[in-house]
Every structure is written in C-alpha cells, then in structure tokens.
Amino acid sequence: MKVAIVGASGAVGQEFLRVLEQRNFPLDELILFGSKRSAGKKYMFKGKELIVQELCHNDDFKGIDIALTSAGASVSKEYAETITKHGAIMIDNSSAFRMDENIPLVVPEVNGEDCLTYNSKIIANPNCSTIQMVVALKPIHDLSAIKRIHVATYQSASGAGASAMQELIDQTSQIAKGEEVKVEQFAYQLAMNVIPHIDVFMDNDYTKEEMKMYHETQKIMHSNIQVSATAVRVPVLRAHSEAIWIETDETLEISAINDAFDKAEGIVRMDNPANKEYPMPLDLAETDDVYVGRIRKDISNEKGIALWVVADQIKKGAALNSVQIAEYLIKKEIVK
C-alpha cells in the first residue's frame, strides 16, 4: 500500500500524518507533496524522516494507491488528472468536487456505500460543519425521515487554518498586554468576539459556508432535506459546535433517539443536564468522535428535536474522515 499526502505542510496535512500513525493505517510507503515553498521540509512518521516533494505535473503518482489531498480547491482541480491518471484514488478535502454529480461526497458512517456506486477515481470529503451534522442526523433519519433542519454553527479558528489559530492566540495575548490587536485572517477581531460571517456572501444573503451545508446534506443523505444555516466564527481554537433543530415526518420519543445514538457508529452521547454534562469544544479537541448532547423535544413543534453537537474540525471534520474513507476502500477491497 502506497499512500501520498498532498498539502503535507498545512494544518490538515499535518493531521493526516498524525491520524495515519494513530490508526496504524496499513501502508508500506508514505510520500509527501507540497508547494514549491514547502518542498524540502522534513516531517517524522513512525520514527522515519520524510521529505516533502514539490507537487508537479509528472509521473510521481505512478504506483500510488491512495492520495489524501488538502491543498485548496484550485490545486485539486489543476492536479486531479496528474494524481489519478495512473490509477490512484484521490480523496480530496477541498470544495473542488463536492457538488460534482459524478463524484461521491462521503461520510463513511452515513453513506460509505457511495464509494461503490460511483465510477470515480475521486472521492470528495465534505465541509467540516456538514460532516459532524450528518453523522448526528443519520440515526434520527433512520427512525423517521427528516424534513427540515435549522442549524447555528459555532466554528473554531481551526476551520480557517493554522495561521488563523495563531492569530487568535496572538490577539488574546495582545488584549491581555494592552497592545494593539492585529487583524489579518478574519474580517474582524476574533478574540473576545463572535463573527456571524464565514466565507463569502451569496446573492440570497446566506454565506457560501451556509449554502454548503444545504447542498451537501442533501447529496450525502440522498434526501430533499431543507436546511437553513447560520455559520458563526467563535474564539475557540479547535472543535466546532452546532445547535441543531430537526423536524421529522413522525413524532419520535427521546428514548428511541437516545437508543439510536448509543448504537450508532462514531457518535458519543454526552447528555446529563442534571450533572451539567454536555459536549464542549474545550474538552473534545483532538478527539475522533461526534459528541451529541442537550437532546430534547422542541417545545414549539411536536415533531421537532433539538440537539447540541461538537466535533474536532481538523480531525473528524477533515483528516480523520478522509482516512476513514480510505479504510472503507480497503475494507471493501476497492484498494488492495
């Protein structure tokens, strides 16, 4: 098994390295690729030093079985043919191919079988906020079809990359020292603030991030679920949180929902209000699962359910989901 990481020096690329090692992914050789600026950088993997190669249009991907890519949509589009032309399966973490009708958009716990039904050498990794939401939705949708979702996201600085995380740290320090707060990565100061704006605004006044949740949820779940999202950046380093209101076709009992969550793959139910137990990003950064709490009936709608969901954006929201797709391909013997 020969695996490549494209964008090895970025936040998700570095997480790929950690996740592959943590899960003891069955590979024989790992090759790192990056931009001209990143070429030559050295990283450790299982006690061995690996050197980043410059990504070029050549035959470097000959013999590669799986390429985990996270270098931005423009790079993914430009290099897709180069990466896949010799047979490698490209698992792409960018937005480049998510809504391509010929390319599967996969969260293994929800629609892993889409890897089998599409005849594609590219598999798209969904947006981070969509991933954690659909993992939580799946057990409920299996009980009764979901008609409508309202969701407010509370997204950490990690969603904007390593430099954004550093800016939050720097701003916090600047405030504590009484210094001028420098703003470069976000539209406004993030420290001591929340910003109801992630990605660009569309013609309908929703942001692109919010519309991703609408379109991606429908594609992943093969359902015309109506999704209305408000995406907010909050001064948290890692792990996104979401408040989700769900309307189902049938009235569901909370006990049945809890049972479904307890049996579901990749979900941890953390829901004990009496003891103040609920998921929080401070506690759950760098964990693998999707954590669900504050599970309750919507008092304004007898067919409504309210949830609070937390997951690590860099792990389950990006690198881990991609590696889980690769593991699924191996399990189903698509890659041998």
VOBA-1610 file (N, C-alpha, C; in pm, whole numbers, padded with zeros to 5 digits, always signed):
BEGIN
Met+00084-00119+00000Met+00000+00000+00000Met+00088+00124+00000Lys+00070+00207-00101Lys+00149+00328-00118Lys+00055+00447-00113Val+00080+00537-00016Val-00010+00649+00009Val+00066+00780-00007Ala-00004+00881-00062Ala+00054+01015-00075Ala-00031+01114+00002Ile+00033+01215+00057Ile-00036+01330+00115Ile+00002+01452+00032Val-00098+01522-00019Val-00077+01645-00095Val-00121+01762-00007Gly-00028+01854+00017Gly-00053+01963+00111Gly-00006+01924+00250Ala+00107+01856+00254Ala+00155+01795+00379Ala+00190+01897+00486Ser+00223+02020+00449Ser+00267+02119+00548Ser+00152+02197+00611Gly+00032+02184+00555Gly-00083+02257+00610Gly-00138+02192+00735Ala-00237+02258+00797Ala-00295+02207+00922Ala-00357+02070+00902Val-00430+02051+00793Val-00492+01921+00768Val-00388+01820+00724Gly-00291+01862+00646Gly-00183+01772+00605Gly-00108+01716+00725Gln-00080+01802+00822Gln-00014+01756+00944Gln-00104+01662+01024Glu-00233+01689+01020Glu-00327+01599+01089Glu-00336+01464+01019Phe-00325+01464+00885Phe-00317+01337+00812Phe-00205+01249+00869Leu-00089+01309+00888Leu+00026+01234+00941Leu-00005+01173+01077Arg-00064+01254+01164Arg-00095+01206+01299Arg-00201+01096+01297Val-00306+01116+01216Val-00416+01019+01212Val-00370+00886+01153Leu-00292+00891+01046Leu-00242+00767+00985Leu-00159+00688+01085Glu-00080+00759+01165Glu+00003+00690+01264Glu-00081+00640+01381Gln-00172+00722+01429Gln-00256+00682+01542Gln-00340+00559+01510Arg-00391+00551+01387Arg-00479+00440+01349Arg-00402+00322+01289Asn-00269+00335+01287Asn-00185+00229+01231Asn-00236+00188+01093Phe-00257+00288+01010Phe-00310+00265+00875Phe-00215+00172+00798Pro-00270+00072+00729Pro-00185-00031+00666Pro-00116+00016+00538Leu-00013+00097+00553Leu+00060+00143+00436Leu+00205+00094+00444Asp+00264+00077+00329Asp+00405+00035+00319Asp+00496+00153+00292Glu+00440+00255+00225Glu+00521+00372+00191Glu+00432+00496+00192Leu+00483+00604+00249Leu+00412+00732+00253Leu+00498+00838+00187Ile+00439+00909+00092Ile+00511+01013+00019Ile+00440+01146+00041Leu+00516+01250+00069Leu+00460+01382+00097Leu+00484+01477-00019Phe+00380+01553-00053Phe+00390+01654-00158Phe+00341+01788-00104Gly+00398+01894-00161Gly+00356+02028-00121Gly+00393+02129-00228Ser+00374+02253-00197Ser+00407+02361-00290Ser+00559+02377-00302Lys+00601+02460-00393Lys+00743+02488-00409Lys+00801+02542-00279Arg+00722+02622-00206Arg+00767+02680-00080Arg+00784+02572+00028Ser+00701+02469+00023Ser+00705+02363+00125Ser+00806+02254+00093Ala+00844+02244-00034Ala+00936+02137-00076Ala+01065+02143+00006Gly+01108+02027+00051Gly+01229+02018+00130Gly+01205+02014+00280Lys+01084+02049+00323Lys+01055+02040+00466Lys+01055+01894+00510Lys+01090+01871+00635Lys+01103+01734+00685Lys+01005+01711+00800Tyr+00938+01594+00796Tyr+00844+01556+00899Tyr+00868+01411+00938Met+00839+01381+01064Met+00857+01245+01114Met+00727+01166+01103Phe+00741+01040+01065Phe+00626+00949+01059Phe+00673+00811+01101Lys+00622+00764+01212Lys+00659+00632+01267Lys+00811+00619+01281Gly+00872+00726+01331Gly+01015+00724+01356Gly+01103+00745+01235Lys+01043+00769+01121Lys+01118+00787+00997Lys+01101+00929+00946Glu+01208+00989+00901Glu+01203+01125+00847Glu+01158+01123+00701Leu+01055+01201+00670Leu+01005+01213+00534Leu+01028+01355+00484Ile+01065+01367+00358Ile+01092+01498+00298Ile+00982+01532+00198Val+00929+01653+00208Val+00823+01698+00118Val+00879+01721-00021Gln+00813+01660-00120Gln+00848+01681-00260Gln+00758+01789-00320Glu+00810+01860-00419Glu+00727+01961-00485Glu+00625+01892-00575Leu+00501+01936-00565Leu+00393+01883-00649Leu+00411+01936-00791Cys+00423+01844-00885Cys+00447+01882-01025Cys+00360+01797-01117His+00347+01843-01240His+00276+01766-01342His+00375+01667-01404Asn+00385+01551-01342Asn+00476+01449-01391Asn+00419+01311-01356Asp+00504+01212-01344Asp+00458+01076-01314Asp+00488+01034-01169Asp+00498+01130-01079Asp+00530+01098-00940Asp+00422+01014-00872Phe+00301+01015-00925Phe+00192+00940-00862Phe+00177+00799-00920Lys+00267+00762-01007Lys+00264+00625-01059Lys+00296+00529-00944Gly+00210+00432-00923Gly+00228+00337-00814Gly+00159+00377-00685Ile+00108+00499-00678Ile+00035+00544-00559Ile-00105+00480-00561Asp-00146+00426-00447Asp-00280+00368-00436Asp-00384+00471-00393Ile-00349+00550-00292Ile-00442+00649-00237Ile-00368+00781-00218Ala-00430+00890-00263Ala-00374+01024-00241Ala-00472+01103-00155Leu-00427+01145-00038Leu-00505+01229+00051Leu-00467+01374+00022Thr-00559+01453-00030Thr-00525+01587-00076Thr-00595+01695+00006Ser-00519+01795+00047Ser-00576+01910+00117Ser-00486+02030+00091Ala-00493+02080-00032Ala-00408+02193-00072Ala-00490+02305-00134Gly-00622+02300-00117Gly-00708+02404-00173Gly-00773+02361-00302Ala-00889+02420-00331Ala-00968+02379-00447Ala-00896+02400-00579Ser-00824+02510-00593Ser-00758+02538-00720Ser-00650+02436-00750Val-00574+02395-00647Val-00470+02294-00665Val-00534+02159-00697Ser-00641+02125-00627Ser-00709+01997-00653Ser-00759+01989-00796Lys-00819+02096-00845Lys-00869+02097-00982Lys-00755+02086-01082Glu-00648+02159-01057Glu-00536+02159-01152Glu-00466+02023-01158Tyr-00452+01956-01043Tyr-00369+01836-01037Tyr-00448+01705-01032Ala-00580+01712-01041Ala-00661+01590-01030Ala-00621+01486-01134Glu-00604+01527-01258Glu-00568+01432-01364Glu-00428+01376-01340Thr-00335+01461-01300Thr-00198+01416-01272Thr-00199+01312-01159Ile-00278+01335-01057Ile-00281+01245-00941Ile-00347+01111-00974Thr-00452+01115-01056Thr-00531+00993-01078Thr-00499+00917-01207Lys-00419+00973-01295Lys-00404+00914-01428Lys-00341+00775-01428His-00266+00741-01322His-00205+00609-01315His-00283+00514-01224Gly-00403+00557-01181Gly-00488+00467-01105Gly-00507+00502-00959Ala-00438+00602-00909Ala-00455+00640-00768Ala-00596+00692-00744Ile-00651+00660-00627Ile-00778+00719-00584Ile-00746+00843-00503Met-00806+00954-00544Met-00783+01083-00481Met-00897+01113-00384Ile-00865+01123-00255Ile-00964+01160-00154Ile-00937+01306-00120Asp-01026+01392-00166Asp-00998+01535-00169Asp-01073+01611-00060Asn-00998+01688+00017Asn-01055+01762+00130Asn-01100+01903+00093Ser-01084+01944-00031Ser-01123+02079-00071Ser-01268+02081-00119Ser-01313+02198-00159Ser-01450+02214-00211Ser-01459+02187-00360Ala-01348+02149-00423Ala-01341+02144-00569Ala-01445+02052-00633Phe-01470+01937-00573Phe-01553+01835-00640Phe-01677+01796-00560Arg-01704+01864-00452Arg-01811+01819-00362Arg-01948+01810-00429Met-01979+01905-00515Met-02111+01906-00575Met-02109+01857-00720Asp-01999+01795-00762Asp-01993+01732-00894Asp-02081+01607-00891Glu-02179+01600-00981Glu-02276+01490-00977Glu-02212+01354-01008Asn-02091+01354-01062Asn-02024+01229-01096Asn-01924+01184-00990Ile-01914+01260-00882Ile-01815+01232-00777Ile-01885+01215-00643Pro-01859+01106-00571Pro-01925+01086-00442Pro-01874+01182-00335Leu-01964+01221-00248Leu-01935+01306-00133Leu-01965+01221-00010Val-01861+01183+00065Val-01875+01069+00155Val-01841+01099+00300Val-01930+01055+00388Val-01903+01040+00532Val-01928+00892+00559Pro-01824+00813+00588Pro-01839+00667+00590Pro-01952+00615+00679Glu-01976+00677+00795Glu-02083+00630+00883Glu-02222+00655+00823Val-02229+00744+00725Val-02359+00785+00671Val-02384+00725+00533Asn-02288+00738+00442Asn-02310+00695+00303Asn-02184+00634+00242Gly-02115+00552+00320Gly-01994+00489+00268Gly-02015+00413+00139Glu-02135+00357+00122Glu-02163+00277+00001Glu-02156+00359-00127Asp-02160+00493-00115Asp-02146+00576-00235Asp-02008+00560-00299Cys-01910+00517-00221Cys-01778+00488-00277Cys-01787+00376-00381Leu-01887+00288-00367Leu-01902+00172-00454Leu-01988+00202-00575Thr-02084+00295-00559Thr-02183+00315-00665Thr-02140+00417-00770Tyr-02043+00502-00736Tyr-01991+00597-00834Tyr-01867+00536-00901Asn-01857+00554-01029Asn-01738+00508-01102Asn-01641+00627-01112Ser-01573+00654-01001Ser-01491+00774-00995Ser-01360+00745-00924Lys-01252+00803-00974Lys-01122+00794-00908Lys-01103+00907-00807Ile-01205+00992-00795Ile-01202+01100-00697Ile-01317+01081-00600Ile-01289+01095-00471Ile-01392+01095-00368Ile-01377+01225-00289Ala-01486+01297-00276Ala-01481+01427-00208Ala-01511+01412-00060Asn-01436+01485+00020Asn-01459+01495+00164Asn-01547+01617+00189Pro-01658+01604+00260Pro-01747+01719+00278Pro-01687+01831+00362Asn-01761+01940+00366Asn-01727+02051+00453Asn-01733+02006+00598Cys-01646+02062+00681Cys-01634+02018+00821Cys-01765+02029+00897Ser-01835+02140+00882Ser-01959+02158+00957Ser-02067+02061+00911Thr-02065+02026+00783Thr-02161+01929+00731Thr-02132+01790+00787Ile-02004+01752+00793Ile-01968+01617+00837Ile-02025+01587+00974Gln-01998+01672+01072Gln-02042+01640+01207Gln-02194+01644+01217Met-02259+01730+01139Met-02404+01736+01144Met-02468+01608+01089Val-02423+01561+00972Val-02488+01444+00912Val-02462+01316+00991Val-02346+01308+01059Val-02323+01192+01147Val-02430+01188+01256Ala-02463+01305+01312Ala-02566+01312+01415Ala-02706+01293+01359Leu-02728+01334+01235Leu-02861+01322+01174Leu-02896+01179+01137Lys-02797+01100+01096Lys-02824+00969+01038Lys-02909+00879+01128Pro-02878+00861+01257Pro-02961+00773+01340Pro-03106+00820+01350Ile-03126+00952+01351Ile-03262+01006+01358Ile-03334+00983+01226His-03266+01011+01116His-03325+00994+00982His-03365+00848+00958Asp-03290+00755+01017Asp-03324+00613+01004Asp-03452+00577+01081Leu-03482+00654+01186Leu-03606+00632+01262Leu-03726+00693+01192Ser-03708+00812+01142Ser-03813+00882+01068Ser-03748+00987+00979Ala-03793+00995+00855Ala-03731+01087+00759Ala-03731+01230+00812Ile-03616+01295+00799Ile-03604+01434+00841Ile-03654+01524+00729Lys-03741+01617+00764Lys-03796+01710+00665Lys-03719+01841+00662Arg-03681+01890+00780Arg-03630+02026+00788Arg-03529+02038+00900Ile-03427+02121+00877Ile-03323+02145+00978Ile-03294+02294+00985His-03288+02346+01106His-03230+02478+01130His-03105+02455+01214Val-02996+02515+01174Val-02870+02493+01246Val-02793+02624+01259Ala-02740+02646+01378Ala-02646+02756+01402Ala-02513+02692+01438Thr-02410+02726+01364Thr-02278+02670+01391Thr-02195+02769+01473Tyr-02107+02712+01555Tyr-02015+02791+01637Tyr-01876+02737+01603Gln-01815+02795+01499Gln-01699+02734+01437Gln-01568+02795+01487Ser-01476+02706+01520Ser-01349+02747+01580Ser-01254+02806+01476Ala-01149+02868+01527Ala-01048+02928+01439Ala-00981+02823+01351Ser-00976+02698+01396Ser-00910+02592+01319Ser-00971+02574+01181Gly-01099+02612+01166Gly-01163+02600+01036Gly-01101+02689+00930Ala-01028+02789+00972Ala-00961+02880+00878Ala-00811+02852+00869Gly-00765+02743+00931Gly-00626+02702+00915Gly-00536+02740+01032Ala-00412+02694+01022Ala-00314+02713+01129Ala-00286+02861+01156Ser-00278+02941+01051Ser-00248+03084+01070Ser-00361+03154+01144Ala-00485+03109+01122Ala-00599+03168+01192Ala-00596+03131+01339Met-00558+03007+01369Met-00545+02966+01509Met-00439+03050+01580Gln-00329+03073+01510Gln-00221+03154+01569Gln-00266+03298+01591Glu-00347+03350+01499Glu-00395+03487+01515Glu-00483+03498+01640Leu-00565+03399+01666Leu-00648+03402+01787Leu-00561+03401+01912Ile-00458+03318+01912Ile-00365+03314+02025Ile-00296+03449+02042Asp-00250+03505+01929Asp-00180+03634+01935Asp-00273+03745+01983Gln-00396+03747+01933Gln-00490+03851+01973Gln-00522+03844+02123Thr-00537+03722+02173Thr-00565+03704+02315Thr-00450+03760+02399Ser-00327+03733+02354Ser-00210+03785+02423Ser-00203+03937+02413Gln-00234+03991+02296Gln-00229+04135+02276Gln-00330+04207+02366Ile-00449+04148+02379Ile-00551+04208+02468Ile-00503+04205+02612Ala-00448+04092+02654Ala-00401+04077+02793Ala-00290+04177+02825Lys-00209+04210+02726Lys-00096+04301+02746Lys-00132+04447+02719Gly-00257+04470+02676Gly-00297+04606+02646Gly-00239+04659+02517Glu-00200+04569+02427Glu-00140+04609+02299Glu-00247+04623+02191Glu-00209+04683+02080Glu-00298+04694+01965Glu-00327+04554+01910Val-00452+04527+01883Val-00492+04396+01832Val-00482+04397+01679Lys-00405+04302+01627Lys-00383+04294+01482Lys-00482+04195+01420Val-00544+04237+01309Val-00644+04155+01239Val-00599+04132+01096Glu-00579+04007+01061Glu-00539+03972+00925Glu-00621+03857+00867Gln-00652+03757+00947Gln-00713+03634+00896Gln-00865+03641+00886Phe-00927+03726+00965Phe-01072+03735+00967Phe-01117+03877+00933Ala-01247+03892+00908Ala-01299+04025+00875Ala-01288+04120+00993Tyr-01294+04065+01115Tyr-01286+04147+01236Tyr-01204+04073+01341Gln-01175+04141+01450Gln-01107+04077+01563Gln-01192+03959+01610Leu-01128+03843+01629Leu-01200+03725+01676Leu-01194+03712+01827Ala-01081+03743+01888Ala-01069+03732+02033Ala-01173+03820+02102Met-01241+03766+02202Met-01346+03836+02277Met-01463+03878+02188Asn-01487+03802+02081Asn-01588+03843+01983Asn-01646+03719+01917Val-01758+03733+01849Val-01809+03631+01757Val-01841+03701+01625Ile-01818+03631+01516Ile-01835+03691+01383Ile-01936+03607+01305Pro-02057+03660+01277Pro-02159+03582+01206Pro-02138+03582+01055His-02020+03538+01015His-01982+03550+00874His-01865+03456+00848Ile-01891+03347+00774Ile-01785+03254+00732Ile-01797+03234+00582Asp-01691+03262+00510Asp-01686+03257+00363Asp-01761+03377+00306Val-01781+03380+00176Val-01837+03497+00110Val-01990+03493+00113Phe-02052+03611+00103Phe-02197+03618+00097Phe-02245+03590-00045Met-02356+03516-00054Met-02417+03482-00182Met-02530+03580-00213Asp-02592+03566-00330Asp-02700+03657-00370Asp-02820+03651-00277Asn-02840+03536-00210Asn-02955+03523-00120Asn-02924+03567+00023Asp-02806+03626+00043Asp-02759+03677+00172Asp-02719+03569+00271Tyr-02724+03442+00230Tyr-02657+03336+00305Tyr-02511+03335+00261Thr-02424+03287+00348Thr-02284+03274+00308Thr-02263+03143+00234Lys-02151+03134+00166Lys-02117+03012+00094Lys-02107+02894+00190Glu-02052+02916+00309Glu-02043+02812+00411Glu-02182+02759+00448Glu-02278+02848+00463Glu-02414+02809+00498Glu-02481+02732+00386Met-02457+02773+00262Met-02516+02704+00148Met-02451+02567+00124Lys-02323+02554+00162Lys-02259+02423+00155Lys-02336+02323+00240Met-02376+02364+00358Met-02449+02274+00448Met-02582+02232+00386Tyr-02646+02324+00316Tyr-02773+02295+00249Tyr-02753+02190+00140His-02664+02219+00047His-02647+02131-00069His-02579+01999-00033Glu-02477+02004+00051Glu-02402+01882+00083Glu-02486+01783+00164Thr-02567+01834+00255Thr-02652+01745+00334Thr-02747+01667+00244Gln-02805+01733+00148Gln-02897+01665+00056Gln-02824+01559-00027Lys-02704+01590-00074Lys-02630+01494-00156Lys-02587+01374-00073Ile-02535+01397+00045Ile-02485+01287+00129Ile-02599+01195+00172Met-02712+01255+00212Met-02821+01176+00269Met-02924+01134+00166His-02901+01170+00039His-02992+01130-00070His-03137+01166-00033Ser-03154+01288+00011Ser-03285+01331+00058Ser-03301+01481+00035Asn-03423+01522+00012Asn-03452+01664-00010Asn-03474+01737+00123Ile-03386+01711+00219Ile-03395+01778+00349Ile-03371+01928+00330Gln-03457+02008+00389Gln-03442+02152+00381Gln-03355+02200+00498Val-03248+02270+00465Val-03151+02312+00567Val-03135+02464+00563Ser-03154+02527+00677Ser-03128+02670+00691Ser-03021+02688+00798Ala-02907+02744+00759Ala-02792+02751+00849Ala-02748+02896+00873Thr-02699+02922+00992Thr-02626+03045+01023Thr-02491+03004+01077Ala-02384+03040+01007Ala-02249+02999+01044Ala-02177+03113+01114Val-02125+03084+01233Val-02063+03187+01317Val-01922+03143+01357Arg-01827+03233+01345Arg-01691+03207+01392Arg-01681+03253+01537Val-01627+03164+01622Val-01618+03194+01765Val-01473+03183+01811Pro-01437+03247+01922Pro-01297+03247+01967Pro-01259+03119+02042Val-01264+03009+01968Val-01225+02877+02016Val-01117+02826+01922Leu-01014+02761+01974Leu-00905+02716+01888Leu-00944+02599+01799Arg-00995+02490+01861Arg-01026+02368+01787Arg-01159+02313+01830Ala-01228+02250+01737Ala-01356+02181+01754Ala-01473+02277+01730His-01559+02236+01638His-01679+02313+01605His-01797+02264+01688Ser-01888+02355+01718Ser-02013+02322+01787Ser-02130+02364+01699Glu-02242+02293+01716Glu-02362+02324+01638Glu-02487+02305+01724Ala-02577+02403+01716Ala-02710+02389+01774Ala-02804+02355+01658Ile-02869+02240+01667Ile-02947+02188+01555Ile-03092+02165+01598Trp-03186+02215+01517Trp-03328+02189+01537Trp-03376+02106+01418Ile-03438+01992+01445Ile-03475+01894+01343Ile-03625+01871+01346Glu-03687+01866+01228Glu-03828+01827+01217Glu-03836+01698+01138Thr-03901+01598+01193Thr-03915+01467+01129Thr-04057+01446+01078Asp-04075+01345+00991Asp-04208+01312+00941Asp-04299+01264+01052Glu-04244+01182+01142Glu-04322+01125+01251Glu-04272+01178+01385Thr-04359+01171+01483Thr-04320+01211+01618Thr-04231+01102+01678Leu-04117+01141+01730Leu-04023+01045+01788Leu-04009+01069+01938Glu-03990+00959+02010Glu-03964+00970+02153Glu-03813+00988+02176Ile-03780+01068+02275Ile-03639+01092+02305Ile-03569+00962+02342Ser-03637+00872+02408Ser-03576+00743+02445Ser-03532+00665+02322Ala-03614+00668+02217Ala-03579+00598+02093Ala-03459+00664+02025Ile-03454+00797+02031Ile-03341+00871+01972Ile-03213+00839+02049Asn-03223+00838+02181Asn-03105+00806+02263Asn-03054+00666+02233Asp-03144+00571+02221Asp-03104+00434+02188Asp-03033+00429+02053Ala-03087+00503+01957Ala-03026+00505+01824Ala-02886+00567+01828Phe-02870+00674+01904Phe-02738+00735+01919Phe-02639+00638+01985Asp-02685+00566+02086Asp-02597+00476+02159Asp-02548+00360+02072Lys-02626+00324+01971Lys-02590+00215+01881Lys-02514+00263+01757Ala-02511+00393+01734Ala-02456+00446+01610Ala-02303+00449+01612Glu-02247+00427+01496Glu-02101+00433+01479Glu-02054+00577+01478Gly-01948+00605+01554Gly-01886+00736+01551Gly-01953+00844+01635Ile-02051+00804+01717Ile-02123+00901+01800Ile-02104+00866+01947Val-02082+00969+02028Val-02081+00953+02173Val-02190+01044+02229Arg-02283+00985+02303Arg-02389+01064+02366Arg-02339+01114+02501Met-02336+01245+02516Met-02291+01309+02640Met-02404+01401+02684Asp-02498+01346+02758Asp-02623+01418+02778Asp-02680+01390+02918Asn-02633+01466+03016Asn-02681+01452+03153Asn-02694+01592+03213Pro-02802+01662+03177Pro-02817+01801+03222Pro-02812+01818+03373Ala-02865+01720+03447Ala-02868+01732+03593Ala-02728+01744+03653Asn-02632+01681+03585Asn-02493+01686+03631Asn-02407+01780+03546Lys-02473+01864+03469Lys-02405+01961+03382Lys-02308+01892+03286Glu-02352+01780+03232Glu-02270+01705+03135Glu-02326+01727+02995Tyr-02244+01787+02910Tyr-02279+01813+02771Tyr-02148+01837+02696Pro-02147+01821+02566Pro-02022+01837+02491Pro-01976+01982+02487Met-01844+02000+02502Met-01784+02132+02490Met-01652+02121+02413Pro-01623+02217+02327Pro-01501+02209+02245Pro-01372+02207+02327Leu-01371+02272+02441Leu-01251+02273+02524Leu-01209+02132+02563Asp-01306+02048+02591Asp-01279+01911+02635Asp-01256+01814+02520Leu-01308+01846+02402Leu-01317+01746+02296Leu-01225+01771+02177Ala-01142+01875+02185Ala-01042+01895+02080Ala-00950+01774+02073Glu-00917+01734+01949Glu-00827+01623+01919Glu-00889+01486+01947Thr-01022+01480+01964Thr-01089+01351+01974Thr-01147+01312+01838Asp-01185+01184+01826Asp-01226+01130+01696Asp-01375+01135+01669Asp-01456+01129+01773Asp-01599+01107+01754Asp-01678+01236+01741Val-01806+01220+01708Val-01903+01329+01710Val-01981+01315+01841Tyr-01981+01420+01921Tyr-02043+01417+02054Tyr-02178+01490+02049Val-02279+01425+02105Val-02415+01478+02099Val-02470+01494+02241Gly-02530+01609+02268Gly-02591+01635+02397Gly-02707+01731+02386Arg-02760+01774+02502Arg-02877+01864+02507Arg-02989+01811+02418Ile-03012+01680+02421Ile-03112+01615+02336Ile-03249+01635+02401Arg-03341+01699+02329Arg-03470+01733+02389Arg-03575+01756+02281Lys-03699+01747+02322Lys-03809+01779+02231Lys-03812+01929+02207Asp-03845+01967+02085Asp-03866+02107+02053Asp-04005+02145+02105Ile-04012+02231+02205Ile-04141+02262+02267Ile-04233+02341+02174Ser-04181+02388+02060Ser-04265+02462+01966Ser-04316+02374+01852Asn-04275+02245+01850Asn-04310+02158+01738Asn-04310+02014+01787Glu-04425+01946+01786Glu-04432+01810+01840Glu-04346+01710+01762Lys-04313+01743+01637Lys-04226+01657+01558Lys-04083+01711+01553Gly-04052+01801+01644Gly-03921+01864+01646Gly-03831+01813+01755Ile-03699+01813+01728Ile-03597+01769+01822Ile-03485+01873+01821Ala-03430+01902+01936Ala-03317+01994+01946Ala-03194+01920+01997Leu-03078+01952+01941Leu-02952+01886+01974Leu-02840+01987+01986Trp-02736+01948+02057Trp-02610+02022+02060Trp-02500+01923+02019Val-02420+01958+01920Val-02323+01865+01862Val-02185+01930+01858Val-02082+01855+01901Val-01945+01904+01899Val-01854+01799+01837Ala-01763+01843+01752Ala-01661+01753+01695Ala-01538+01834+01658Asp-01424+01768+01658Asp-01299+01834+01621Asp-01295+01857+01470Gln-01284+01982+01431Gln-01290+02018+01289Gln-01173+01962+01209Ile-01054+01961+01267Ile-00938+01916+01191Ile-00936+01764+01183Lys-00986+01698+01286Lys-00990+01551+01286Lys-01112+01502+01210Lys-01225+01481+01278Lys-01342+01426+01210Lys-01389+01516+01098Gly-01374+01646+01115Gly-01418+01739+01012Gly-01330+01747+00890Ala-01216+01678+00891Ala-01125+01686+00777Ala-01041+01559+00764Ala-00927+01554+00833Ala-00829+01447+00811Ala-00883+01309+00845Leu-00946+01295+00961Leu-00994+01163+01002Leu-01098+01110+00906Asn-01192+01194+00864Asn-01295+01147+00771Asn-01233+01096+00642Ser-01130+01165+00592Ser-01061+01121+00471Ser-00995+00985+00491Val-00929+00968+00605Val-00863+00840+00633Val-00966+00730+00651Gln-01079+00761+00711Gln-01185+00662+00725Gln-01241+00621+00589Ile-01246+00714+00494Ile-01285+00678+00357Ile-01184+00580+00300Ala-01056+00608+00320Ala-00951+00517+00271Ala-00964+00380+00335Glu-00993+00376+00465Glu-01012+00248+00534Glu-01131+00173+00477Tyr-01236+00246+00443Tyr-01355+00184+00383Tyr-01320+00122+00247Leu-01240+00193+00169Leu-01199+00141+00038Leu-01120+00011+00053Ile-01036+00004+00154Ile-00959-00118+00179Ile-01052-00230+00226Lys-01142-00198+00317Lys-01236-00298+00369Lys-01320-00359+00258Lys-01362-00278+00163Lys-01445-00325+00053Lys-01361-00376-00066Glu-01230-00378-00046Glu-01135-00430-00146Glu-01140-00353-00277Ile-01176-00225-00267Ile-01164-00135-00384Ile-01017-00102-00403Val-00945-00091-00291Val-00800-00074-00293Val-00740-00194-00220Lys-00641-00256-00279Lys-00580-00376-00219Lys-00431-00354-00199
//
